Amino acid sequence: MIGLDPVRIPGWDPEPVVAAIARGQARFVDLDIEADLCLVVPDETAEGAIVEALTRKDYACVVVGGGIRKHEPLLEFFETVVNLVRQRAPGAAIAFNSSPEDTADAAQRWLR
């Protein structure tokens, strides 16, 4: 899962999102799906962190989070993320969640 790091985004309370991410990660455990989490801030460090995460091992599916996808000012960053997945994890399906809590369900659609 590639998403925005709620703790590193200034100006708001990250705790509700942190809790939702934890519930979403617990769902992977419930479904017995191995999962990694790559949380980034859309800055000059993001691309390197994403490439490192994508090349760590082979992935069957990569979920791109709604924080990256839904926020219109991040459109170019979203395109970068999708193209990094396509280039660095070419065998992986790309899925999209609607909230941090349904990330495992988004992945599971492509892991059947």
N, CA, C and O atoms as a GROMACS GRO file, in nm:
protein
  448
    1MET      N    1   0.085  -0.116   0.000
    1MET     CA    2   0.000   0.000   0.000
    1MET      C    3   0.089   0.122   0.000
    1MET      O    4   0.183   0.132   0.080
    2ILE      N    5   0.061   0.214  -0.089
    2ILE     CA    6   0.131   0.342  -0.094
    2ILE      C    7   0.031   0.450  -0.059
    2ILE      O    8  -0.074   0.462  -0.123
    3GLY      N    9   0.063   0.528   0.043
    3GLY     CA   10  -0.028   0.633   0.085
    3GLY      C   11   0.046   0.750   0.145
    3GLY      O   12   0.168   0.748   0.161
    4LEU      N   13  -0.031   0.852   0.179
    4LEU     CA   14   0.026   0.968   0.246
    4LEU      C   15   0.049   0.937   0.393
    4LEU      O   16  -0.031   0.868   0.455
    5ASP      N   17   0.157   0.988   0.447
    5ASP     CA   18   0.189   0.970   0.588
    5ASP      C   19   0.116   1.078   0.667
    5ASP      O   20   0.156   1.195   0.663
    6PRO      N   21   0.011   1.042   0.739
    6PRO     CA   22  -0.069   1.144   0.808
    6PRO      C   23   0.007   1.216   0.919
    6PRO      O   24  -0.026   1.329   0.953
    7VAL      N   25   0.107   1.151   0.974
    7VAL     CA   26   0.184   1.211   1.083
    7VAL      C   27   0.274   1.323   1.032
    7VAL      O   28   0.305   1.417   1.105
    8ARG      N   29   0.317   1.313   0.907
    8ARG     CA   30   0.411   1.410   0.851
    8ARG      C   31   0.345   1.523   0.772
    8ARG      O   32   0.414   1.606   0.713
    9ILE      N   33   0.213   1.526   0.770
    9ILE     CA   34   0.143   1.634   0.701
    9ILE      C   35   0.101   1.737   0.805
    9ILE      O   36   0.021   1.706   0.893
   10PRO      N   37   0.155   1.858   0.796
   10PRO     CA   38   0.129   1.958   0.900
   10PRO      C   39  -0.012   2.017   0.894
   10PRO      O   40  -0.078   2.018   0.789
   11GLY      N   41  -0.056   2.066   1.008
   11GLY     CA   42  -0.178   2.147   1.011
   11GLY      C   43  -0.307   2.073   1.039
   11GLY      O   44  -0.415   2.130   1.021
   12TRP      N   45  -0.300   1.948   1.084
   12TRP     CA   46  -0.423   1.878   1.116
   12TRP      C   47  -0.394   1.764   1.211
   12TRP      O   48  -0.278   1.728   1.232
   13ASP      N   49  -0.497   1.707   1.269
   13ASP     CA   50  -0.483   1.598   1.366
   13ASP      C   51  -0.474   1.465   1.291
   13ASP      O   52  -0.572   1.421   1.230
   14PRO      N   53  -0.358   1.399   1.294
   14PRO     CA   54  -0.342   1.276   1.217
   14PRO      C   55  -0.402   1.153   1.285
   14PRO      O   56  -0.418   1.049   1.221
   15GLU      N   57  -0.436   1.162   1.413
   15GLU     CA   58  -0.475   1.043   1.488
   15GLU      C   59  -0.591   0.964   1.428
   15GLU      O   60  -0.583   0.841   1.425
   16PRO      N   61  -0.698   1.028   1.380
   16PRO     CA   62  -0.806   0.946   1.320
   16PRO      C   63  -0.758   0.865   1.198
   16PRO      O   64  -0.801   0.752   1.179
   17VAL      N   65  -0.670   0.922   1.118
   17VAL     CA   66  -0.621   0.851   1.000
   17VAL      C   67  -0.523   0.742   1.042
   17VAL      O   68  -0.524   0.633   0.986
   18VAL      N   69  -0.439   0.771   1.140
   18VAL     CA   70  -0.346   0.670   1.192
   18VAL      C   71  -0.425   0.549   1.243
   18VAL      O   72  -0.389   0.435   1.216
   19ALA      N   73  -0.532   0.576   1.316
   19ALA     CA   74  -0.616   0.467   1.369
   19ALA      C   75  -0.683   0.390   1.255
   19ALA      O   76  -0.692   0.267   1.261
   20ALA      N   77  -0.730   0.460   1.152
   20ALA     CA   78  -0.794   0.393   1.038
   20ALA      C   79  -0.693   0.307   0.962
   20ALA      O   80  -0.726   0.197   0.918
   21ILE      N   81  -0.570   0.356   0.947
   21ILE     CA   82  -0.466   0.277   0.881
   21ILE      C   83  -0.439   0.150   0.962
   21ILE      O   84  -0.424   0.042   0.904
   22ALA      N   85  -0.432   0.163   1.094
   22ALA     CA   86  -0.408   0.045   1.179
   22ALA      C   87  -0.521  -0.057   1.164
   22ALA      O   88  -0.496  -0.177   1.157
   23ARG      N   89  -0.645  -0.010   1.158
   23ARG     CA   90  -0.758  -0.102   1.137
   23ARG      C   91  -0.749  -0.168   0.999
   23ARG      O   92  -0.778  -0.286   0.984
   24GLY      N   93  -0.708  -0.090   0.900
   24GLY     CA   94  -0.692  -0.146   0.765
   24GLY      C   95  -0.582  -0.250   0.759
   24GLY      O   96  -0.597  -0.352   0.692
   25GLN      N   97  -0.472  -0.225   0.827
   25GLN     CA   98  -0.362  -0.322   0.830
   25GLN      C   99  -0.405  -0.449   0.904
   25GLN      O  100  -0.364  -0.559   0.867
   26ALA      N  101  -0.485  -0.434   1.008
   26ALA     CA  102  -0.534  -0.550   1.082
   26ALA      C  103  -0.622  -0.637   0.993
   26ALA      O  104  -0.626  -0.759   1.009
   27ARG      N  105  -0.691  -0.576   0.899
   27ARG     CA  106  -0.775  -0.652   0.806
   27ARG      C  107  -0.690  -0.745   0.718
   27ARG      O  108  -0.733  -0.855   0.686
   28PHE      N  109  -0.570  -0.700   0.681
   28PHE     CA  110  -0.479  -0.788   0.606
   28PHE      C  111  -0.447  -0.912   0.689
   28PHE      O  112  -0.446  -1.023   0.636
   29VAL      N  113  -0.422  -0.892   0.817
   29VAL     CA  114  -0.392  -1.005   0.906
   29VAL      C  115  -0.512  -1.098   0.912
   29VAL      O  116  -0.497  -1.220   0.902
   30ASP      N  117  -0.633  -1.041   0.927
   30ASP     CA  118  -0.755  -1.123   0.932
   30ASP      C  119  -0.772  -1.207   0.806
   30ASP      O  120  -0.818  -1.321   0.813
   31LEU      N  121  -0.733  -1.151   0.692
   31LEU     CA  122  -0.748  -1.221   0.563
   31LEU      C  123  -0.627  -1.307   0.529
   31LEU      O  124  -0.623  -1.372   0.425
   32ASP      N  125  -0.528  -1.308   0.618
   32ASP     CA  126  -0.404  -1.383   0.599
   32ASP      C  127  -0.333  -1.343   0.470
   32ASP      O  128  -0.287  -1.427   0.393
   33ILE      N  129  -0.325  -1.210   0.449
   33ILE     CA  130  -0.256  -1.154   0.333
   33ILE      C  131  -0.135  -1.078   0.386
   33ILE      O  132  -0.148  -0.989   0.470
   34GLU      N  133  -0.018  -1.113   0.335
   34GLU     CA  134   0.104  -1.041   0.371
   34GLU      C  135   0.099  -0.903   0.305
   34GLU      O  136   0.068  -0.893   0.186
   35ALA      N  137   0.130  -0.799   0.381
   35ALA     CA  138   0.122  -0.663   0.327
   35ALA      C  139   0.232  -0.575   0.382
   35ALA      O  140   0.274  -0.589   0.497
   36ASP      N  141   0.278  -0.484   0.298
   36ASP     CA  142   0.374  -0.381   0.337
   36ASP      C  143   0.308  -0.246   0.321
   36ASP      O  144   0.214  -0.229   0.242
   37LEU      N  145   0.357  -0.149   0.396
   37LEU     CA  146   0.300  -0.015   0.396
   37LEU      C  147   0.410   0.083   0.363
   37LEU      O  148   0.516   0.082   0.426
   38CYS      N  149   0.387   0.169   0.266
   38CYS     CA  150   0.481   0.274   0.227
   38CYS      C  151   0.408   0.407   0.239
   38CYS      O  152   0.328   0.443   0.152
   39LEU      N  153   0.436   0.479   0.347
   39LEU     CA  154   0.372   0.609   0.369
   39LEU      C  155   0.472   0.719   0.338
   39LEU      O  156   0.584   0.718   0.388
   40VAL      N  157   0.430   0.814   0.256
   40VAL     CA  158   0.519   0.920   0.209
   40VAL      C  159   0.452   1.056   0.220
   40VAL      O  160   0.332   1.068   0.242
   41VAL      N  161   0.534   1.157   0.205
   41VAL     CA  162   0.489   1.295   0.188
   41VAL      C  163   0.524   1.333   0.045
   41VAL      O  164   0.632   1.298  -0.002
   42PRO      N  165   0.437   1.403  -0.025
   42PRO     CA  166   0.466   1.436  -0.166
   42PRO      C  167   0.574   1.544  -0.178
   42PRO      O  168   0.546   1.659  -0.210
   43ASP      N  169   0.698   1.504  -0.150
   43ASP     CA  170   0.811   1.596  -0.161
   43ASP      C  171   0.923   1.527  -0.238
   43ASP      O  172   0.901   1.424  -0.302
   44GLU      N  173   1.042   1.582  -0.230
   44GLU     CA  174   1.154   1.529  -0.307
   44GLU      C  175   1.201   1.392  -0.259
   44GLU      O  176   1.278   1.326  -0.330
   45THR      N  177   1.157   1.346  -0.142
   45THR     CA  178   1.197   1.215  -0.090
   45THR      C  179   1.101   1.104  -0.130
   45THR      O  180   1.135   0.986  -0.118
   46ALA      N  181   0.984   1.139  -0.176
   46ALA     CA  182   0.879   1.040  -0.200
   46ALA      C  183   0.916   0.939  -0.308
   46ALA      O  184   0.899   0.819  -0.287
   47GLU      N  185   0.965   0.985  -0.420
   47GLU     CA  186   0.992   0.893  -0.530
   47GLU      C  187   1.094   0.787  -0.489
   47GLU      O  188   1.075   0.669  -0.518
   48GLY      N  189   1.201   0.827  -0.423
   48GLY     CA  190   1.302   0.731  -0.379
   48GLY      C  191   1.246   0.630  -0.280
   48GLY      O  192   1.277   0.512  -0.288
   49ALA      N  193   1.162   0.678  -0.188
   49ALA     CA  194   1.101   0.587  -0.090
   49ALA      C  195   1.008   0.487  -0.158
   49ALA      O  196   1.004   0.370  -0.120
   50ILE      N  197   0.933   0.533  -0.257
   50ILE     CA  198   0.841   0.445  -0.328
   50ILE      C  199   0.918   0.342  -0.411
   50ILE      O  200   0.884   0.223  -0.410
   51VAL      N  201   1.021   0.386  -0.480
   51VAL     CA  202   1.103   0.292  -0.559
   51VAL      C  203   1.164   0.188  -0.467
   51VAL      O  204   1.164   0.069  -0.500
   52GLU      N  205   1.217   0.229  -0.354
   52GLU     CA  206   1.278   0.135  -0.260
   52GLU      C  207   1.175   0.033  -0.213
   52GLU      O  208   1.204  -0.086  -0.206
   53ALA      N  209   1.055   0.080  -0.181
   53ALA     CA  210   0.950  -0.011  -0.135
   53ALA      C  211   0.907  -0.108  -0.246
   53ALA      O  212   0.888  -0.227  -0.220
   54LEU      N  213   0.891  -0.058  -0.366
   54LEU     CA  214   0.844  -0.142  -0.477
   54LEU      C  215   0.946  -0.246  -0.520
   54LEU      O  216   0.908  -0.350  -0.574
   55THR      N  217   1.073  -0.219  -0.498
   55THR     CA  218   1.176  -0.312  -0.543
   55THR      C  219   1.227  -0.402  -0.431
   55THR      O  220   1.317  -0.483  -0.453
   56ARG      N  221   1.170  -0.390  -0.314
   56ARG     CA  222   1.209  -0.472  -0.199
   56ARG      C  223   1.180  -0.619  -0.225
   56ARG      O  224   1.257  -0.707  -0.186
   57LYS      N  225   1.066  -0.646  -0.291
   57LYS     CA  226   1.027  -0.783  -0.326
   57LYS      C  227   0.922  -0.777  -0.435
   57LYS      O  228   0.877  -0.668  -0.473
   58ASP      N  229   0.883  -0.893  -0.485
   58ASP     CA  230   0.778  -0.897  -0.588
   58ASP      C  231   0.642  -0.884  -0.521
   58ASP      O  232   0.614  -0.950  -0.421
   59TYR      N  233   0.559  -0.800  -0.577
   59TYR     CA  234   0.424  -0.780  -0.524
   59TYR      C  235   0.321  -0.825  -0.626
   59TYR      O  236   0.337  -0.803  -0.746
   60ALA      N  237   0.214  -0.887  -0.578
   60ALA     CA  238   0.103  -0.927  -0.665
   60ALA      C  239   0.009  -0.810  -0.688
   60ALA      O  240  -0.058  -0.803  -0.792
   61CYS      N  241   0.002  -0.717  -0.592
   61CYS     CA  242  -0.090  -0.604  -0.601
   61CYS      C  243  -0.032  -0.487  -0.523
   61CYS      O  244   0.027  -0.505  -0.416
   62VAL      N  245  -0.050  -0.367  -0.575
   62VAL     CA  246  -0.014  -0.244  -0.504
   62VAL      C  247  -0.140  -0.158  -0.497
   62VAL      O  248  -0.200  -0.126  -0.600
   63VAL      N  249  -0.177  -0.120  -0.376
   63VAL     CA  250  -0.292  -0.033  -0.355
   63VAL      C  251  -0.242   0.110  -0.340
   63VAL      O  252  -0.152   0.137  -0.259
   64VAL      N  253  -0.298   0.203  -0.416
   64VAL     CA  254  -0.266   0.344  -0.406
   64VAL      C  255  -0.378   0.410  -0.327
   64VAL      O  256  -0.495   0.403  -0.365
   65GLY      N  257  -0.342   0.475  -0.218
   65GLY     CA  258  -0.439   0.532  -0.126
   65GLY      C  259  -0.511   0.655  -0.179
   65GLY      O  260  -0.462   0.726  -0.267
   66GLY      N  261  -0.628   0.676  -0.122
   66GLY     CA  262  -0.713   0.787  -0.162
   66GLY      C  263  -0.656   0.924  -0.134
   66GLY      O  264  -0.687   1.020  -0.204
   67GLY      N  265  -0.572   0.935  -0.031
   67GLY     CA  266  -0.511   1.065  -0.003
   67GLY      C  267  -0.427   1.114  -0.120
   67GLY      O  268  -0.422   1.234  -0.149
   68ILE      N  269  -0.362   1.022  -0.186
   68ILE     CA  270  -0.282   1.055  -0.305
   68ILE      C  271  -0.372   1.075  -0.425
   68ILE      O  272  -0.351   1.165  -0.506
   69ARG      N  273  -0.472   0.992  -0.437
   69ARG     CA  274  -0.556   0.986  -0.557
   69ARG      C  275  -0.665   1.092  -0.562
   69ARG      O  276  -0.697   1.143  -0.669
   70LYS      N  277  -0.722   1.126  -0.449
   70LYS     CA  278  -0.843   1.209  -0.448
   70LYS      C  279  -0.818   1.359  -0.435
   70LYS      O  280  -0.907   1.439  -0.466
   71HIS      N  281  -0.701   1.398  -0.390
   71HIS     CA  282  -0.672   1.539  -0.365
   71HIS      C  283  -0.620   1.601  -0.495
   71HIS      O  284  -0.506   1.576  -0.535
   72GLU      N  285  -0.702   1.682  -0.560
   72GLU     CA  286  -0.671   1.734  -0.694
   72GLU      C  287  -0.534   1.800  -0.706
   72GLU      O  288  -0.468   1.783  -0.809
   73PRO      N  289  -0.486   1.875  -0.605
   73PRO     CA  290  -0.352   1.932  -0.619
   73PRO      C  291  -0.241   1.827  -0.629
   73PRO      O  292  -0.129   1.859  -0.668
   74LEU      N  293  -0.271   1.702  -0.595
   74LEU     CA  294  -0.171   1.594  -0.604
   74LEU      C  295  -0.184   1.512  -0.731
   74LEU      O  296  -0.127   1.403  -0.740
   75LEU      N  297  -0.256   1.562  -0.830
   75LEU     CA  298  -0.277   1.486  -0.954
   75LEU      C  299  -0.145   1.442  -1.017
   75LEU      O  300  -0.130   1.326  -1.053
   76GLU      N  301  -0.049   1.533  -1.030
   76GLU     CA  302   0.078   1.498  -1.091
   76GLU      C  303   0.153   1.394  -1.006
   76GLU      O  304   0.216   1.303  -1.060
   77PHE      N  305   0.145   1.408  -0.874
   77PHE     CA  306   0.208   1.310  -0.785
   77PHE      C  307   0.140   1.174  -0.801
   77PHE      O  308   0.208   1.072  -0.803
   78PHE      N  309   0.008   1.172  -0.811
   78PHE     CA  310  -0.066   1.047  -0.834
   78PHE      C  311  -0.018   0.979  -0.962
   78PHE      O  312   0.006   0.859  -0.964
   79GLU      N  313  -0.004   1.057  -1.069
   79GLU     CA  314   0.046   1.001  -1.195
   79GLU      C  315   0.186   0.943  -1.177
   79GLU      O  316   0.216   0.836  -1.231
   80THR      N  317   0.270   1.012  -1.102
   80THR     CA  318   0.405   0.962  -1.076
   80THR      C  319   0.400   0.828  -1.003
   80THR      O  320   0.472   0.735  -1.038
   81VAL      N  321   0.314   0.819  -0.901
   81VAL     CA  322   0.302   0.696  -0.824
   81VAL      C  323   0.256   0.581  -0.914
   81VAL      O  324   0.315   0.473  -0.911
   82VAL      N  325   0.153   0.603  -0.992
   82VAL     CA  326   0.102   0.497  -1.080
   82VAL      C  327   0.210   0.453  -1.178
   82VAL      O  328   0.227   0.333  -1.202
   83ASN      N  329   0.283   0.547  -1.235
   83ASN     CA  330   0.387   0.511  -1.330
   83ASN      C  331   0.505   0.442  -1.262
   83ASN      O  332   0.568   0.354  -1.323
   84LEU      N  333   0.537   0.478  -1.139
   84LEU     CA  334   0.641   0.406  -1.066
   84LEU      C  335   0.600   0.261  -1.042
   84LEU      O  336   0.682   0.170  -1.054
   85VAL      N  337   0.474   0.241  -1.007
   85VAL     CA  338   0.426   0.104  -0.987
   85VAL      C  339   0.436   0.027  -1.117
   85VAL      O  340   0.485  -0.086  -1.120
   86ARG      N  341   0.392   0.087  -1.225
   86ARG     CA  342   0.396   0.022  -1.356
   86ARG      C  343   0.539  -0.014  -1.396
   86ARG      O  344   0.563  -0.121  -1.450
   87GLN      N  345   0.634   0.077  -1.369
   87GLN     CA  346   0.773   0.055  -1.408
   87GLN      C  347   0.849  -0.037  -1.313
   87GLN      O  348   0.926  -0.122  -1.358
   88ARG      N  349   0.828  -0.022  -1.183
   88ARG     CA  350   0.910  -0.092  -1.083
   88ARG      C  351   0.847  -0.220  -1.031
   88ARG      O  352   0.916  -0.304  -0.972
   89ALA      N  353   0.717  -0.237  -1.052
   89ALA     CA  354   0.648  -0.360  -1.012
   89ALA      C  355   0.555  -0.401  -1.126
   89ALA      O  356   0.433  -0.406  -1.108
   90PRO      N  357   0.612  -0.429  -1.244
   90PRO     CA  358   0.529  -0.450  -1.362
   90PRO      C  359   0.435  -0.570  -1.352
   90PRO      O  360   0.336  -0.576  -1.425
   91GLY      N  361   0.463  -0.665  -1.265
   91GLY     CA  362   0.375  -0.780  -1.251
   91GLY      C  363   0.262  -0.758  -1.151
   91GLY      O  364   0.177  -0.846  -1.134
   92ALA      N  365   0.260  -0.643  -1.086
   92ALA     CA  366   0.160  -0.617  -0.983
   92ALA      C  367   0.035  -0.553  -1.041
   92ALA      O  368   0.042  -0.465  -1.126
   93ALA      N  369  -0.079  -0.600  -0.992
   93ALA     CA  370  -0.204  -0.532  -1.022
   93ALA      C  371  -0.203  -0.401  -0.944
   93ALA      O  372  -0.137  -0.390  -0.841
   94ILE      N  373  -0.276  -0.301  -0.992
   94ILE     CA  374  -0.290  -0.174  -0.922
   94ILE      C  375  -0.434  -0.164  -0.877
   94ILE      O  376  -0.527  -0.178  -0.957
   95ALA      N  377  -0.452  -0.138  -0.747
   95ALA     CA  378  -0.586  -0.126  -0.690
   95ALA      C  379  -0.598   0.007  -0.617
   95ALA      O  380  -0.498   0.072  -0.586
   96PHE      N  381  -0.721   0.046  -0.591
   96PHE     CA  382  -0.749   0.172  -0.522
   96PHE      C  383  -0.848   0.147  -0.410
   96PHE      O  384  -0.948   0.078  -0.428
   97ASN      N  385  -0.819   0.203  -0.294
   97ASN     CA  386  -0.911   0.190  -0.182
   97ASN      C  387  -1.004   0.312  -0.176
   97ASN      O  388  -0.982   0.411  -0.246
   98SER      N  389  -1.106   0.302  -0.093
   98SER     CA  390  -1.192   0.420  -0.072
   98SER      C  391  -1.165   0.481   0.065
   98SER      O  392  -1.204   0.594   0.092
   99SER      N  393  -1.098   0.404   0.153
   99SER     CA  394  -1.058   0.454   0.285
   99SER      C  395  -0.944   0.365   0.333
   99SER      O  396  -0.924   0.257   0.279
  100PRO      N  397  -0.870   0.410   0.434
  100PRO     CA  398  -0.763   0.325   0.486
  100PRO      C  399  -0.813   0.190   0.538
  100PRO      O  400  -0.738   0.093   0.542
  101GLU      N  401  -0.938   0.185   0.578
  101GLU     CA  402  -0.992   0.063   0.637
  101GLU      C  403  -1.026  -0.044   0.535
  101GLU      O  404  -1.037  -0.161   0.571
  102ASP      N  405  -1.044  -0.008   0.406
  102ASP     CA  406  -1.078  -0.110   0.307
  102ASP      C  407  -0.964  -0.140   0.210
  102ASP      O  408  -0.986  -0.188   0.099
  103THR      N  409  -0.842  -0.109   0.253
  103THR     CA  410  -0.725  -0.135   0.169
  103THR      C  411  -0.710  -0.283   0.138
  103THR      O  412  -0.682  -0.320   0.024
  104ALA      N  413  -0.728  -0.368   0.238
  104ALA     CA  414  -0.715  -0.512   0.216
  104ALA      C  415  -0.822  -0.562   0.119
  104ALA      O  416  -0.795  -0.649   0.036
  105ASP      N  417  -0.941  -0.508   0.129
  105ASP     CA  418  -1.048  -0.549   0.037
  105ASP      C  419  -1.016  -0.507  -0.106
  105ASP      O  420  -1.044  -0.580  -0.201
  106ALA      N  421  -0.955  -0.388  -0.121
  106ALA     CA  422  -0.915  -0.342  -0.255
  106ALA      C  423  -0.811  -0.437  -0.312
  106ALA      O  424  -0.820  -0.475  -0.429
  107ALA      N  425  -0.712  -0.476  -0.232
  107ALA     CA  426  -0.610  -0.569  -0.278
  107ALA      C  427  -0.670  -0.705  -0.310
  107ALA      O  428  -0.637  -0.767  -0.411
  108GLN      N  429  -0.759  -0.749  -0.224
  108GLN     CA  430  -0.818  -0.882  -0.240
  108GLN      C  431  -0.894  -0.897  -0.372
  108GLN      O  432  -0.900  -1.006  -0.427
  109ARG      N  433  -0.952  -0.788  -0.422
  109ARG     CA  434  -1.022  -0.794  -0.552
  109ARG      C  435  -0.929  -0.845  -0.662
  109ARG      O  436  -0.974  -0.909  -0.756
  110TRP      N  437  -0.798  -0.816  -0.650
  110TRP     CA  438  -0.702  -0.853  -0.754
  110TRP      C  439  -0.619  -0.974  -0.717
  110TRP      O  440  -0.541  -1.022  -0.799
  111LEU      N  441  -0.634  -1.024  -0.595
  111LEU     CA  442  -0.556  -1.139  -0.551
  111LEU      C  443  -0.633  -1.270  -0.558
  111LEU      O  444  -0.581  -1.375  -0.521
  112ARG      N  445  -0.755  -1.265  -0.605
  112ARG     CA  446  -0.837  -1.387  -0.614
  112ARG      C  447  -0.786  -1.480  -0.720
  112ARG      O  448  -0.844  -1.587  -0.740
   0.00000   0.00000   0.00000
